[in-house]
Amino acid sequence: MTPTEIIVVPHTHWDREWYEPFQRFRLRLVALLDDVFDRMAADPRQRFTLDGQMAAVDDYLDVRPERRDQVRELVANGQLAVGPWQILLDEFLCSGENIVRNLERGLRRSEELGAALPVGYLPDMFGHIAQMPQILTGAGLAHACVFRGVPGALGQHAFGWEAPDGTVIRTEYMPGGYGNAASLTASPPLVAARAKELSAYLNAWYPDGGPMLGMYGTDHAAPAADVADLLARASAETGLDLRLGTLAEYFATQSARFEGLPRITGELRSHARANILPGVISVRTPLKRAMGRAERAVERHAEPLAALWHNGPPVQGFLDMAWTRLIDASCHDSVTGCGCDETAVQVAARLAEADQLARAVVDLAGASLTAVVPNDGYAVWNPSPFERTSVVELDLPESGGLVTGDGTPVPIQVLSSGPSVLADDLLDGAREIEKGLRRIHGIELYGQEITHWELAGDEVTFHVARHGDPSFSVDDVWTALGERSSVRMRIVAAPRSVVAAAVTVPALGHVSVRPADSAALPSSTVSVDGSIVDNGVLRFDVADIGLVVDGGDVGDSYNYAAPDADVLVSTPVSTSVSVVSAGPLVAVVDVTRVYEWPVAAAEPTPVSPTIVAAAPPAPARSSTLVPVTVVTRVEVRVGEPFVRLTVSFDNRCSDHRVRLHLPAAATTSYAEGQFAVVSRSSSSVEGGGGEFPLPTFPASGFVVAGETAVLLTQPTEYELVDGHLAITLLRSIGMLSRNIHALRDEPAGPQLPAPQAQCHGPITFDLAVMPIRASWDRAGVAAAAEIYRHSLLAFPGAASPSVPLPASAAGLSVSGDGVVMTSLRSRSSAASGADSASGSDSLEVRVVCLQPAPSTAVFSVLGLRAAWLADLRGRTGSALDIGPDGAVRVDLRGFEIVTVQLAR
């Protein structure tokens, strides 16, 4: 009889940062790998799999660069498996494009060391997105390997995992998790007995027989030094075939075929077999806000603008640094916010740097546009791949109107006017006169530039504007003042206004505007009548938009938990409405509500960790109330089918959850995120794995329930509750994990205080509400989300005022029912390490058919000479035909992701 074969995979699951900050964990990583690599070099039987992420290798080699050749040798001889990810991410808290770049970079870096683990290894993510099978397959991987999120119906180790577009990948489930053999050698005398127990446990999951997978490792731990000898003795004693291997060696024994296997479709978010810790979606919401802002800045502003319009010095180094920070922040213990406060601070700093780097690239690329635009005007750029008319704010000299370089009048609305007299001071005595004139630096004065000056008696007046007279010299002023002992110094600015302008801009193109004598009349307008706002598309009462509901939360960063005697506060003690702007292009109304919220909640009462149908008792909320002012800014723009909301308040309370309830009579929701729209039902949430299955879910771009669509700018948690769509604005908690949690059997981490996770201080949350009458895929929700999330960018002109306005110009156009562009970059930035027939100076654009029905994507760009399909790593595939109209057409399945390279 053939002995049972178990491939034992020594590994460590390495949390790059978590309950300790990054550098403290790296110190431990270096010590662990020093020891492991020395053992492997001394004993060729030794094997090690480094957690599926290149970040751990890079972090090590940054400190031990002299070990690079040794690491490369261990990879080359098959002892060490690295990659394929750059970092083990949280799939629901970053964009789909971030996931693709993470995998692209991880595969490239792994291959630079010799080889990448040819498996989509996903050991500890808190559930898995629906499109992961398509992403892995699109990058050339034939297997996935998962732990959390699989449904309870799965009864064997392998299944076919199907993405929304129909792509299927063979997927390995790790029964018992990535440490199912972690205790195998903990006691040398018991290795044989534990090997028998492991074999019996795994046999139930392997109905087809064959080699079985034993994951010998756990968090931040190394295998026993004598593991090879221990397994050899246990094999002799038990008759089992226990052998060391890497994950790559195990999967080399597994066919990539998925026919005949159980089929699981879509996202994996079941609680049946393991915790998926859904509370991380809503903890430390300012961190999620920063993630959304930085990703938009890099993906949809900096890269496309630089690829299409930049003609200055190279910017790829800035973009690479920005992507490094975005990918690092996406780690499953980083952007999740479930680490210590120091970790959260580090993540926030990375995201701020990514945003800054993106804005630096935008500024540099924008200068290419503004070099030919007169300095009293602006170049306005459209980040969307279709022509759009949208409102943009401009700071302009006061004038009657605005005109484009094509001679088209542009409607404007004055939002505010700046002061004309910036200073009027009496400078008494020589010392005061000297101090006053020292405010002048070259031609700069009070942040503007001196256009001219005049002296009348003892009064000197400086006239300033955005652009001044380069010939001005302060020495002339000193000479003119002579021996005066007292001077009145006035600084007068040219009249300027901040205006809203409704500008029409070509697809990913630009248009130039400058002041004109007369104003254009808008074709439609926005009006405010009391608390009623009407833009011709929408008419509503601002006081009826959303219901803010505050309740207790005595959970932790992983899981929400309500007090047993919760107190929900939804009725304000006062409400007021004030009109900020009344149209005709933009109406802004502030709704101010004052609530009294409990200041905190007491610590939970110790309870049995066993989860029962009802949550165990927890304390009531504090009886001490504090006033909290919540301001909801309601903004409606001309022509837009949605209402922009900004909810802000000073969070003075602890241990609570704040949600915005919007009417939505529905039992099913549709949430966008990571190249897909996922249908979810509250009644289909599956429990059973030691965690109470709350029906809270993640969304990124939008969520639709009934006749309400909510457009989002950041990863967000929502729930359907009592006829409402509840959007979580804030979870305010103070513990990383709790040993005793009402809705979770076991600790999710160490019980450590995390006081900054209370998020005391200013909280701001942006979203938009769109009423719909058709299904989400026919109501224009994706297009509305594109417009809401990606504003027009305006760049002040830099040329002489005598230069004529340039004509508008189109960039790249992408069209098709449900077709959404997710990325546009130059091929020089697509560092795939693969041959590219399109050349390094061409464009690479990625789209997804964001609807169930098939569609055709149409790509148009001036001067197109050739086009190719590419995989998700940018490796060039088959050539595409260019039609008589100069456009390229690609047929797409519903939810199919396609990458196209375009040579101009």
NORCORMO-V366930 format. One line per field, one symbol per residue. ss: DSSP state (A for helix, B for strand, O for the rest). A space follows every 10 residues. Layout:
ss=???
This chain:
ss=OOOOBBBBBB BOBOOOOOOO OAAAAAAAAA AAAAAAAAAA AAOOOOOBBO OOBAAAAAAA AAAOAAAAAA AAAAAAOOOB BOOOBOOOBO OOOOOAAAAA AAAAAAAAAA AAOOOOOOOB BBOOOOOBOO OAAAAAAAOO OOBBBBOOBO OOOOOOOBBB BBOOOOOBBB BBBOOOOOOO OOOOOOOAAA AAAAAAAAAA AAAOOOOOOO OBBBBBOOBO OOOOOOAAAA AAAAAAAAOO BBBBOOAAAA AOOOOOOOOO OBBBBOOBOB OOOOOOOAAA AOBOAAAAAA AAAAAAAAAA AAAAAAAAAO OOOOOAAAAA AAAAAAAAAO BOOOOOOOOO AAAAAAAAAA AAAAAAAAAA AAAAAAAAAA OOOBOOBBBB BOOOOOOBBB BBBBBBBOOO BBBBOOOOBB OBBBBBBOOO BBBBBBBBOA AAAAAAAOOO BOOBBOOBBB BBBBBBOOBB BBBBBOOOOO OOOAAAAAAA AOOOOBBBBB BBBOOBBBBB BBBBBOOOOB BBBBBBOOOO OOOOOOBBBO OBBBOOOOBB BAAAOOBBBB BBOOOOOOOO OOOOOOOOBO OOOBBBBBBB BBOOOBBBBB BBBBBBBBOO BOOOOOOOOO OOOOOOOOOO BOOOBBBBBB BBBBBBBOOO OOBBBBBBBB BOOOOBBBBB BBBOOOOBBB BBBOOBBBBB BAAAOOOOOO BOOOOOBBBO OBBBBOOBBB BBOOOBBBBB BOOBBBBBBB BBOOBOOOOO BOOBOOOOOO OOBOAAAAOO BBBBBBBBBB BOOOOOOOOO AAAAAAAAAO OOBBBBOOBO OOOOOOOOBO OBBBBOOOBB BBBBBBAAAO OOOOOOOOOO OOBBBBBBBO OOOOBBBBBB BOOOOBBBBB OOOOOBBBBB OBOOOOOBBB BBOOOOBBBB BBBO
